[in-house]
Amino acid sequence: MFAKIDYESLALFGKFGGAMLGLLLLVWLIAVLTPKAAKLIDKLSGKPRPERVQDNIKPEEYEVHSFFEDVPLKKQENKNDGEKQEDFP
């Protein structure tokens, strides 16, 4: 009624699981330490930090338009000032 434990397979699974956890730990450490190392290298090399640029955002440049709209209406009106276009010939 009792199952025999195969210790050889259990040790093999344990080694494989430990290797996978070690690999994931290594990837995590690289992902965490790389930005910190880059910051330290920049600091030691005397590289100046980039300055913040003022955002001169024009709202008309960031309007949301329909997917099917070829040219936004405001730009189309400005482009065709003085020209009269007819929809049908």
C-alpha positions as CSV (number, residue, x, y, z in Angstrom):
1,M,0.0,0.0,0.0
2,F,2.9,2.3,0.5
3,A,4.7,3.8,-2.5
4,K,8.4,3.6,-2.7
5,I,10.2,6.9,-3.0
6,D,12.8,7.1,-5.8
7,Y,15.5,9.2,-4.2
8,E,17.5,9.3,-7.4
9,S,14.7,11.0,-9.4
10,L,14.0,13.3,-6.5
11,A,17.6,14.4,-6.3
12,L,17.6,14.9,-10.1
13,F,14.4,17.1,-9.9
14,G,15.9,19.0,-7.0
15,K,19.1,19.8,-9.0
16,F,17.1,20.8,-12.0
17,G,14.8,23.0,-9.9
18,G,17.7,24.6,-8.1
19,A,19.5,25.3,-11.4
20,M,16.4,27.0,-12.8
21,L,15.9,29.1,-9.6
22,G,19.6,30.0,-9.7
23,L,19.2,31.1,-13.4
24,L,16.2,33.2,-12.6
25,L,18.0,34.8,-9.6
26,L,20.9,35.6,-11.8
27,V,18.6,37.3,-14.4
28,W,16.9,39.2,-11.6
29,L,20.2,40.4,-10.1
30,I,21.4,41.6,-13.5
31,A,18.1,43.5,-14.1
32,V,18.4,45.2,-10.7
33,L,22.1,45.9,-10.6
34,T,22.6,47.1,-14.2
35,P,20.9,50.5,-13.8
36,K,22.6,51.1,-10.5
37,A,26.0,50.2,-12.1
38,A,25.3,52.5,-15.0
39,K,24.4,55.4,-12.7
40,L,27.6,54.8,-10.7
41,I,29.8,54.7,-13.9
42,D,28.2,58.0,-15.1
43,K,28.8,59.6,-11.7
44,L,32.5,58.4,-11.6
45,S,33.2,59.5,-15.2
46,G,31.9,63.0,-14.6
47,K,29.1,62.8,-17.1
48,P,26.7,65.7,-16.5
49,R,23.1,64.8,-15.8
50,P,20.7,65.9,-18.6
51,E,18.7,69.0,-17.9
52,R,14.9,69.0,-17.8
53,V,13.4,70.5,-20.9
54,Q,10.4,72.7,-20.6
55,D,7.4,71.1,-22.3
56,N,6.0,73.5,-24.9
57,I,3.1,71.3,-25.8
58,K,0.6,72.6,-28.3
59,P,-2.7,70.9,-27.7
60,E,-3.7,71.0,-31.4
61,E,-0.7,68.8,-32.2
62,Y,-1.9,66.1,-29.8
63,E,-5.6,65.8,-30.7
64,V,-7.2,62.5,-31.1
65,H,-8.7,61.8,-34.5
66,S,-10.7,59.1,-36.1
67,F,-8.8,56.2,-37.7
68,F,-10.6,56.9,-40.9
69,E,-9.8,60.6,-41.0
70,D,-7.2,61.3,-43.7
71,V,-6.3,64.9,-42.7
72,P,-7.5,66.4,-39.4
73,L,-10.3,69.0,-40.0
74,K,-8.4,72.0,-38.7
75,K,-5.4,71.3,-40.8
76,Q,-7.6,70.7,-43.8
77,E,-9.4,74.0,-43.3
78,N,-6.1,75.9,-43.0
79,K,-4.7,74.2,-46.1
80,N,-7.7,75.1,-48.2
81,D,-8.3,78.7,-47.1
82,G,-9.1,80.6,-50.2
83,E,-9.7,77.5,-52.3
84,K,-13.3,76.3,-52.6
85,Q,-13.6,72.6,-53.0
86,E,-16.7,70.9,-54.1
87,D,-17.6,67.4,-53.0
88,F,-19.2,66.4,-56.3
89,P,-18.2,67.3,-59.8
